[in-house]
Amino acid sequence: MAFLCAISRLFMLSFFTFVFPLLVTPALSAFSRIPLPPGVTGPEALAFEPTGTFYTGVTDGRILKFERYQGFSDFAIISPNRSKAVCDGVAEPQRVCGRPMGLGFNDLTKTLYVADAYYGLLSIGPGERLATPIASSADGQAFVFCNGVDVDQRTGIVYFTDASAVNDIRYFEQGALANDSTGRLLKYDPRTNQVTTLLRNLSGAGGVAVSEDSLFVLVSEFIANRTQKFWLTGPKANTAEIVIRHVRPGNIKRTLSGDFWIAAMMLKQPTQTLVPIRQLVSETGTLLQTVSLEAQYGNTTVTQVQDFDGGLYFGSVLANFIGVSTP
């Protein structure tokens, strides 16, 4: 349980001077849970097919597939050396098992892309059950803690993050305390098999999401408590700007309308406790909505918010279920 305890400590550190005067709108919708298989935890991220089938990576290294009316099933694994006897149900990430963090699905090619904390960027094509390694380094620098991923459905380009060049998933708490700023934003072009570094010196590079028009990418920094916009084209191409500051932002997912949901934390007054929130941010970086998830998750970290078919789906690195909020 050391991994889970470390996460809890990380999210409690260094916040008590970082308070945001945000108006938190209470959630008024119904909330339900989709339980994971027994003994399984840590649905960090989700990736949806257009049909509603979705995938999630869990702590023991598996990628699970959820189909309506059928529930969860084992879909794929990251490591060819993974053993069910050793890995199934473990609560501590192990290299031999893999630890899928970010997921992105290409609707056209039916390919699932995975950012794994140990094995870098991988892909799982139709019919495959073992992930295929794509890249473990860029510009001669090995990936240490790949974290988030998103797919541009217009171009097929995959954007992903490496949280740190120094601290892997086992030592991310120490990295946070030391204000590690060695993370990167990267892109992979499947047409050329080239990986390019877009942005360096990120403090805990986390979630990533590309805009609907492919003009920019948002990338969160969970150590620096902010989200940046990196321009891909136009007069500001190859430059970045801070669009919003928030406590420990996690994954970012674009909505159907072109806005973005960001999972984050907030310091609750007057108890001085941290609670998970979901924040809706416009393309220009305007904060449109902040909703507390304390009633559903207590002070458990929520790592992803994603809308699909009128509902909101929630991932959490600590939970044993997928949360669903419906009108």
HELIX and SHEET records of a PDB file:
HELIX    1   1 ALA A    2  MET A   12  1                                  11    
HELIX    2   2 LYS A   84  CYS A   87  1                                   4    
HELIX    3   3 ILE A  169  TYR A  171  5                                   3    
HELIX    4   4 PHE A  172  LEU A  177  1                                   6    
HELIX    5   5 GLU A  294  TYR A  297  1                                   4    
SHEET    1   A 4 ALA A  30  PRO A  35  0                                        
SHEET    2   A 4 PHE A 321  THR A 326 -1                                        
SHEET    3   A 4 GLY A 311  GLY A 315 -1                                        
SHEET    4   A 4 GLN A 304  PHE A 308 -1                                        
SHEET    1   B 4 LEU A  46  PHE A  48  0                                        
SHEET    2   B 4 PHE A  54  GLY A  57 -1                                        
SHEET    3   B 4 ARG A  62  GLU A  67 -1                                        
SHEET    4   B 4 GLY A  71  ILE A  77 -1                                        
SHEET    1   C 4 PRO A 100  ASN A 106  0                                        
SHEET    2   C 4 THR A 111  ASP A 116 -1                                        
SHEET    3   C 4 GLY A 120  ILE A 124 -1                                        
SHEET    4   C 4 THR A 132  ALA A 135 -1                                        
SHEET    1   D 2 SER A 137  ALA A 138  0                                        
SHEET    2   D 2 GLN A 141  ALA A 142 -1                                        
SHEET    1   E 4 CYS A 146  VAL A 151  0                                        
SHEET    2   E 4 VAL A 158  ASP A 162 -1                                        
SHEET    3   E 4 GLY A 183  ASP A 189 -1                                        
SHEET    4   E 4 GLN A 194  LEU A 202 -1                                        
SHEET    1   F 4 ALA A 205  VAL A 210  0                                        
SHEET    2   F 4 PHE A 216  GLU A 221 -1                                        
SHEET    3   F 4 ARG A 226  TRP A 231 -1                                        
SHEET    4   F 4 ALA A 240  ARG A 245 -1                                        
SHEET    1   G 4 ILE A 252  ARG A 254  0                                        
SHEET    2   G 4 PHE A 260  LYS A 268 -1                                        
SHEET    3   G 4 THR A 273  VAL A 281 -1                                        
SHEET    4   G 4 LEU A 287  SER A 292 -1                                        
END                                                                             
